[in-house]
Amino acid sequence: MRRRLVISYLLLMVLVLLALETPLAATLATRETDRVRADRLADATRFASLANPALRGRGPGPLDVELDAYEGLYGIGAAVVDRDGRTVVTSPNWERGPAAASAVDIALAGQQFSGPESVWPWMNGPVVVAVPINDGGEVLGAVVTTTPAGKVRRTVAAWWLLLAAIGLLAVLACVSTAFGLAGWVLRPVTELDAVTHEIAEGDRTARVRPRLGPPELRRLAASFNNMADAVSDVMDRQRAFVAHASHQLRNPLTALRLRVEELGPSLTDADGRAEHRLALEETDRLATLLEALLTLARAERTENQRVIIDAAEVAAARVAAWQPLARHRSVTLRLEPADAPAYARTVPTAVDQTLDALIDNAVKFSGDGEVVTVTVRVADGGTVLQVRDTGPGMTASQLNQATERFWRAPDVQNVDGAGLGLTIVAVLVDASDGRLTMRQSTPRGLVAEVWFPAPEPLDVEPATTEAATTEPGLAEAGRA
């Protein structure tokens, strides 16, 4: 945008210079030509006053000497012709070219002639002046001079070069001023663009300095800061509400579950025990949902914090932690580790919670005898964690909705879960500048793949993780 503004200013400046300097250049060329023409007319008029004896046949008299001296001193050829156009007296090197012949014809008709009107640097012809010689109203002949235009062309060219130099200096000054002016005008826009990207990347404390640029842009910066403050405040209130509500509901929910459990021994009929079991399951489902909401609130609050994790070590710990549940559901859970440590730079607990959610989904939705494979590898300048299962998988439309909050596929509504697991994964991966991709496996099943960026070579040693002590189930599945 700055370049376009500078080009606009420069184009305007060039147009102004052309509008001013073009007529000035033409005026200078005409003025210099008029000065030469005036001098030659005066000289020709003087020679005409001396030419009467020569035209009346009494010899050239002093005119011959005058023309010789004139050409020797100024390099200007001159000649005197009679009324029939015959040359009477000439300077030594005078040549009668087409321009001189035309000028003589005009002068013999009784009119003065001088041409051209202006001498341009690219012209080659001489400056021709012709004056009639009169005696009592009778035209006896004419005096014609031919002045080489080289000196006039050089003078005009020098003036034009001076104008061009002045114009170039004006253009350079315009460019310098335009860059400064464009920078001053666009500095708030540039900073607004940078702050917008910072906020989009998760830094909600970034703000625009409101004292930059013209008043209109300063007001825009102030309005943007107010909007950012309002949005940040709303987000903080929303997350605080979710966290506080989830936390505060856990205590009465726990008390409610204990009271429902205490009712169990007093129930003797089969129907009562079935209702009692369903009530306990509903309280467990609500507890899972509250725990998932807390996890999501904590994940979305994580800003600008990065730790370095050995993803291969975390994956081994998480696979070991989920083995009991996998065996209980008759699912084979296996790990294909990387050949060397696979370091990833993420927000805290991102790798742990991501693997928990993906493994929980894969184990939960795979039937008896199915296989869930966790793979860790280094690729594309980062670390890739892949969880592949041989379960029913998802359709293309379901894959597009899988990370939406509380979304669950219609055919698995009776399976335990809160519909927040993949939402939490998406939030953590995005906060870590990573990528989450899910696709159908061949011949069946689902492949969930997460890429985390690798740390810089000079970064510190990997931070310790809580993978070995985190129990499965903190992040529930949001998959179909």
Buried (B, 14 or more C-beta within 10 A) or exposed (E): EBEEBBEEBBEEBBEEBEEEBEEBBEEBBBEBBBEBBEBBBEBBBBBBEBBBEBBEEEEBBEBBEBBBEBBEEBEBBBBBBBBEEEBBBBBEEBEBBEBBBBBBBBBBEEEBBBBBEBBBBEBEBBBBBBBBBBEEEEBBBBBBBBBBBEBBBEBBBEBBEEBEEEBEEBBEEBBEEBBEBBBEBBBBBBBBEEBBEBBEBBEBEBBBBBEBBEEEBBEBBBEBBEEBEEEBEEEEEEBEEBBEBBEEBBEEBEEBBEEBEEEEEEBEEEEEEEEBEEBBEEBEBBBBBBBBBBBBBBBBBBEEEBBBBBBBBBBBBBBEBBBEBBEEBEBBBEBEBBEEBBBBBBBBBBBBBBBBBBBBBBBBBBEEEBBBBBBBBBEEEBBBBBBBBBBBBBEEEBBEBBBBBEBBBEEBEEEBBBBBBBBBBBBBBBBBBBBBEBEBBEEEBBBBBBBBBBBEEEEEEBEEBEBBEBEBBBBBBBBB
